[in-house]
Amino acid sequence: MPFALIPEGYKLQKVTKLQKEAVDKFYSSKNIDSFLDGAASGELVKAVAIVVTPIVLAALAKQGVEGLPKIDDLLEKIPGFDLSALGEFSL
């Protein structure tokens, strides 16, 4: 039978499945809150913004937004502009 070290003053008691789920949900929520309050969350938001923003903007420019020309149409109009050295790629 496994044993655990239990601080003095605490007592073990059986809990129902619903009680265990409630405690797990409480601590899960508490962990998320503590992460969002920490410094790492701010850095994560910055990193996601730096990575995701150009991808979203490129996708919007590639498909064109209603009322605006597609980026491919604009690039074709620039004299001497050639992307053939980059090879084939798609978004």
CYANA upper distance limits for C-alpha pairs under 8 A (distance plus 0.5 A):
  6 ILE  CA     10 TYR  CA      7.21
  6 ILE  CA     11 LYS  CA      8.38
 15 VAL  CA     19 GLN  CA      6.36
 15 VAL  CA     20 LYS  CA      6.83
 16 THR  CA     20 LYS  CA      6.76
 17 LYS  CA     21 GLU  CA      6.73
 18 LEU  CA     22 ALA  CA      6.66
 19 GLN  CA     23 VAL  CA      6.75
 20 LYS  CA     24 ASP  CA      6.61
 21 GLU  CA     25 LYS  CA      6.51
 22 ALA  CA     26 PHE  CA      6.61
 23 VAL  CA     27 TYR  CA      6.77
 24 ASP  CA     28 SER  CA      6.49
 25 LYS  CA     29 SER  CA      6.59
 26 PHE  CA     30 LYS  CA      6.67
 27 TYR  CA     31 ASN  CA      6.53
 28 SER  CA     32 ILE  CA      6.83
 29 SER  CA     33 ASP  CA      6.69
 30 LYS  CA     34 SER  CA      6.65
 31 ASN  CA     35 PHE  CA      6.68
 32 ILE  CA     36 LEU  CA      6.70
 33 ASP  CA     37 ASP  CA      6.67
 34 SER  CA     38 GLY  CA      6.71
 35 PHE  CA     40 ALA  CA      7.75
 35 PHE  CA     41 SER  CA      6.85
 36 LEU  CA     40 ALA  CA      8.32
 36 LEU  CA     41 SER  CA      5.80
 36 LEU  CA     42 GLY  CA      8.37
 37 ASP  CA     41 SER  CA      7.66
 38 GLY  CA     42 GLY  CA      8.08
 39 ALA  CA     43 GLU  CA      7.25
 40 ALA  CA     44 LEU  CA      6.61
 41 SER  CA     45 VAL  CA      6.68
 42 GLY  CA     46 LYS  CA      6.82
 43 GLU  CA     47 ALA  CA      6.64
 44 LEU  CA     48 VAL  CA      6.59
 45 VAL  CA     49 ALA  CA      6.57
 46 LYS  CA     50 ILE  CA      6.63
 47 ALA  CA     51 VAL  CA      6.71
 48 VAL  CA     52 VAL  CA      6.19
 48 VAL  CA     53 THR  CA      8.47
 49 ALA  CA     53 THR  CA      6.02
 50 ILE  CA     54 PRO  CA      7.69
 51 VAL  CA     55 ILE  CA      7.52
 52 VAL  CA     56 VAL  CA      6.66
 53 THR  CA     57 LEU  CA      6.59
 54 PRO  CA     58 ALA  CA      6.43
 55 ILE  CA     59 ALA  CA      6.64
 56 VAL  CA     60 LEU  CA      6.65
 57 LEU  CA     61 ALA  CA      6.54
 58 ALA  CA     62 LYS  CA      6.46
 58 ALA  CA     91 LEU  CA      8.23
 59 ALA  CA     63 GLN  CA      6.77
 59 ALA  CA     91 LEU  CA      6.79
 60 LEU  CA     64 GLY  CA      6.17
 60 LEU  CA     65 VAL  CA      6.88
 61 ALA  CA     65 VAL  CA      7.51
 61 ALA  CA     70 LYS  CA      6.47
 61 ALA  CA     71 ILE  CA      5.84
 62 LYS  CA     70 LYS  CA      6.48
 62 LYS  CA     71 ILE  CA      6.15
 62 LYS  CA     72 ASP  CA      7.29
 62 LYS  CA     91 LEU  CA      8.11
 63 GLN  CA     70 LYS  CA      6.76
 63 GLN  CA     71 ILE  CA      8.48
 64 GLY  CA     68 LEU  CA      6.84
 64 GLY  CA     69 PRO  CA      6.50
 64 GLY  CA     70 LYS  CA      4.84
 64 GLY  CA     71 ILE  CA      7.44
 65 VAL  CA     69 PRO  CA      7.79
 65 VAL  CA     70 LYS  CA      7.88
 69 PRO  CA     73 ASP  CA      7.16
 69 PRO  CA     74 LEU  CA      7.56
 70 LYS  CA     74 LEU  CA      7.15
 71 ILE  CA     75 LEU  CA      6.65
 72 ASP  CA     76 GLU  CA      6.76
 73 ASP  CA     77 LYS  CA      7.27
 74 LEU  CA     78 ILE  CA      7.55
 75 LEU  CA     81 PHE  CA      7.64
 76 GLU  CA     81 PHE  CA      7.98
 83 LEU  CA     87 GLY  CA      7.91
 84 SER  CA     88 GLU  CA      8.15
